[in-house]
Amino acid sequence: MKNRGTVVVGVTEKLHANAVGLDARAPLEVAALLVESQIEAARVVAGVLPELCVGADYMAASLGKGGSLIYAAAGSSALMMLADALELGGTFGIDSGSVRMLMAGGIPTDCRMPGDTEDETGSLLASLADVSGRDTLIAVSASGNTPYTLEAARIARQKGARVIAIAHNPDTPLLALGDCSIFLPTAPEVVSGSTRMGAATAQKIAMNTMSTLMAIQLGHVHDGMMVNLKADNIKLRNRASQIVQVIADVPEKQAKKALSLACDNVKLASLIAAGNLCVEEAQSLLDKEKGNLRGALGRLVHINQFQG
């Protein structure tokens, strides 16, 4: 950004007020400063709760219409993007085909992450060729000026997709492109420009909050339990059993039997165990409530009361 010939330095590139002499201080003092700066960054997210709710609405609407969530970012922001996107399948049962991750330079397969890739935008037209109004793009850039992320947002917007823009400098091009613009006013980094610290902490909280709100809206969370998880290992199969035991108020043996009948589908198993239903009956209740377990359980209670 320029103003009357003078380069305006964004907040993410400024020096932290307490960083003078950082390299000459005792390790404990530096560690305390590094930790406190990230705690302060986390607090910033509390100031954008309405925006996070709007973003979650967009995300849930896209998946509800058969659209996709598309994450786009470079560098440290992309790593936070990956941390959120890659968890959606196992945690909330979101179909992997409905989530796409666009990272400048591609997802690393080793410890090299070249910085020049954030300026390369040539691949984005092909990557976003099939984007439509059903989709939502989550574009993340600490500076708000990253060429790769900006171009992804521009293309998605031109194709009618909704854009959730996350940045840490005000009045930046990325925020101007957002249908939902989330400005996270974190302080300058203790190590200037190293946005893998404070900015990344705030980004992770923001994205995790939005995607969790989205999952709740889609009916994949019940009383704080992940009722749409993919139970594909020993730990998660045990968790699935515990969830069914709590929701249906049944012993472990009955919960595991229900899960076996439901092919480890926690929502179905909870209904089977709670109402002594067959799979088809449980699925019918879920279908009537568009996959919402609470609504299906409410129907089950009503049926039981009527029959009683």
Phi, psi and omega in degrees: 000142179231149179217107181054041175084357180254130179288127178268119181275125178293160181304323184292347180252356182283164177276138177291140184300331183256016185268353180298128180074016185306316185287351180257001183269167178291144181307320181296322180292317179294317179300318180298319180293317180297316181292315182296325180295326179283327174296318178296321178297321180297323181295332181301326184296333179297342181275357183236029182301317178300319180295321179296323178294320177296315178301318178297322176301314179300314182297314180295320180297319180298312180293324179294333180266006182082014178273191184238156167260129181236117178263137179221128181191173177227158173059221183300323178299323179293326178294322176292323176301313180298320181300324179281308187297319185290343180271347188295327180290304183293322184282315188241003178070021178289129181301128182300335179288350180262001182233127179235146182235117178251110181244129179305124181086356182086163180288125184297145174250359175215199185268013178262131177221083184302140182282336185288346182292339182290347177267352184267118185242000188298332184279349191288326179302318179289319182295330184250019185300326185259013180292143181218183180293350177280346190263161174232130177256128174256108184253124186234127178207120181302314182286331186081008183232006184297120185305315182300313183291321178298316182294321177299317179294319180297313182297314181299317180296318179298329181271003175093000179286153174280144182241124171260116184251130180237124180208166185245355174252136182285158173054040180259159182305322182295315180297328179291337181272350186280138166285328172233108183254123184247103180266118181252097186281063177289154180287163173307147182289148177301319169259104192310127177082353181275077186286005173288351181261260186301309182299317181296321178300313180295320178299315182298316179297316181298311182291319177298322179294314180298313184291328177288318174301319177302313182296323177297316179298326180279358178084021183264004177229134180226116182051039178078011180250144184276086188276002176239021181292158176262107184277080185246018171210174185299315181300314183286330175294321176294320179295318179300317178299316180297322179296314180297320178302317182290311185293315183271350182056055181231161177287167184303317182300318181291323179296316181292325177295317180295319178296323178296317179295325184269009181054043176069016174280112188294319180298310179299315182297323179296318179290319178300313182289322183288327185243007184053049184261163168273169183300318182296320179294318179295318180295322178298318178297317179295318181298321180295335180254016178054040176086003181274115184294320181299316178296319180295320177296323177297319176297321180296317178298317180298316179298315181296320179294319180296316181290328179290000000 
